[in-house]
Amino acid sequence: MPIRFQQPPADTIETLRESADTMPRSFAEHARMIRSVLDDPDRHWPHPVYIAGLRDMASSDGLRQAEIAGWRYLTQSGGNCAIEVDDDPDGDGRQVAEFDKGPFIDGLCRVLEDQEIARQTGADDLSLSVLRINAMSIFAVWLHADDSRKDIIIPLQPAPDYLKPGQTYSVEEFQDALQPQAKRNLKSGRSFDA
């Protein structure tokens, strides 16, 4: 029951290559990190980044509304780091969108090292992805099973108090935990839905 990476669109690799070749000298460390991924992309856990909004989580549709915003690669070059490739805002092609370090990426790496997580679901294979709900300050690992009823979501620290970081949730449990707060945030009008 292994956790496996997913195959990204081929143009993400070309985007990384172009970025590494055209970065200014002041970003030499970033270019080096990208080149470490290019040496063997599959070894760097390519995975999609899903995003969901506040309205999505307040609705009964929840994560069915989540969309892929980009693809990430993990590297340990200079510590745990994720390199994200997103669609270009102009709509033609892709771009390197961010380099991310910190507790979310460290937590993601811990999940990948935890052999027990795959056994908990009873799934044959789990495909790695991550989920961002910016309006609720949530970043989670979303492991997709062949049978979507066996998908699991693992919120990473820091997480809001209505979620337990590191705990495995089914999609339904995760949505049930978030829906009341999402509705409150929408009702108050104080949250930006991004």
N, C-alpha and C positions, 0 to 999 in steps of 0.2 A: 504494500500500500504506500508507494512512494509519493512524495510531492514532486511534481515535475514542472519544468518551465514550459512556456507556450512559445510557439513560433511567431515572431513578429513579422509585420509586412517588410518585404525586402528593402524598401526605400529608407527604412530607419537606419540601416547599416550605412548606406550611401550618405545619409545626412550626417551621421557621426564622422565619417571619413572626411567629408567636405569641411565640417566644423574644425576638426583637428588640424587640417591643412591650412585653414585661413585665420585661425585665432591669432590675435596680436601677441607679441612676446610676453607681455605682462600676464597673459593667461597660460603660460607654458605648463604650469602644473595641471591645469584643466585639460589641456591637449594631451598630456602624458596619460592622464586617467582615461581619456577616450581611447587612446591607442592601446591601452591595456585591455580594454573591452574588445577592440577590433581584432586582437590577436586570436581570440577564441570566444566569439559572442555567446555561444550556448553555455559556456562555463560561468557566465555572468548573470544567470537567471533572468532572461528576458520575460517580462510580464506586462499585461495591460494595466492601465490606471483607469478605474471607473470613477465617475463623479455622480453624485446625486444631490439634489437640492432640498431645501427645507419643505417646499410644497410636495415634493415626491415623498418625503418621509412622513408627512402629515396625512397623505392619502392612503387609501387601501392598496394602491398599486406598489407603493414603496420601491423596492429595489428593481422591480421590473422596468422602471423608468431610468435606471442608471445607464449612463453612456460611457463609452471608451473615450477618454480625453487624450491619451497618449500611451507611450510604451516606456518602460524603465529597464535599466540594466544596473546590476549591483557590482560594485568593485571594492576591494579592500585596499586599494592604492591610497596610502596615507590615512587609514581608518575606514570604517564602513561608510560608503557613499553610494547614492543612487544618481544616475544620469537619466534625465527624462527627455524624450523626443515627442513633441506634440505637432499637431497640424499647424502650419503657418497661418497667422490671422488673416492674411490676404487670400487664403484659400487655395494657393497653388504650391503644394509641396509640404515639407515638414521643416522643423527647426529644433535645435537643442534648446529646451525651455528652461531647464534648471539643473543644478547640482545640489543635492540635498544630503545633509549630514545631521546627526542628532538622535534624539531618543526614538523617533519613529523608525528610522532606518536601522538603528541598533536592535530595536524590538523585532523588526521584520527578519533580520538575520538570526535572531534567537529562535524564532518560529521555524525557520528552515532547518536549523540544527536539531530541533526537537523531534525525535523519531516517534514519540508517543502520540503526537497529534494525528498523524495519518491513521494509526490504529483505532483511535476513538470513534471514527465515523463508520467504520466497516466498509468504506468505499475501496474499490480496486485501485483507482488512481485519483489524485487530487491535482488540479491545475492551479498554479499560482496566479493570483492577481491581487491588486490592492484597491481599496475603496476610500475615497475622500468625500467627506460631507463638510465642506468649509463652513457653512452657516451654523454648524453645530460643533465645530472644532473637533471633528472625529477623523481619525486615520486608522484604518483596519486592514488586516490581511483577509482576503476573501478567497477561500479555497473551493474551487468548483469540482464537484464530483460528476461522474458519468450520469448518475441519477440526481437531478437538481434538488431533490428532497433531502439529499445527504450533504449538500453544500454546508460549509461552516464559515463563520466570520469570527475573527479574533481581534477585538479592539486593542490598540496599542497605547502605551502611556505617552503623554498624559491624556486622560480621557475624562469626560464629564462624570459626575458622581452617580448617574443612573446607569452607567456601564462599569463592568469590572475588567480592567486591563488584563490581558492574558487568558481570560476565560473564553471557552468556545461556545458560540451561540449558533443555533440553526438560523436560517434566514428569517423564519417566522418569529423566533424569540428576539432576534435583533430588532426587527421592525416593531414588535410590540413594546420593546424597551424604549425606542426612540419616538414613537408616534405621539404620546401625550406631550412631551416637551416640544416637539416640532409644532404641534397645534397651538400650544401656549405662546411660542415665539412668533408664530404668524399672527395670532390674535392681538398680541401686544404691539405689533408693528415695529418693534425695536431691532429686529434682525434683518440683515441683508441676505437675501436668498441667492447665493452664488454657487 
